[in-house]
């Protein structure tokens, strides 16, 4: 079983930055695909970024140039550095792992961008 725990969300002003973390625990070994998704109130969950075990990344157009994914495979931890945040980035952010054909999700962390 794989468990994911996100942290790092909070309230930030427009133009500010946050860094989200996602720690994976359980029986999991690299390589695996890892990603961040978000869900705003009244909207469907959407992809923010996904990165394969080989390192190929796909960012949503809305976050390109502002958000950066990184991972520490030794710690089974992924990060999402979010810069120049906008009110439309407000959402619950979820990390996800696809491992041996199964998707695992964290509980989510709230990001609110507001003056």
Secondary structure, DSSP 8 states (H G I E B T S, - for coil): -EEEEEE--EEE-TT--EEEEEEEEES--S--EEEEEEE-TTS--EEEEEE-TT--EEE-TTTTTTEEEEEEGGGTEEEEEE-S--GGG-EEEEEEEEETTEEEE---EEEEE--
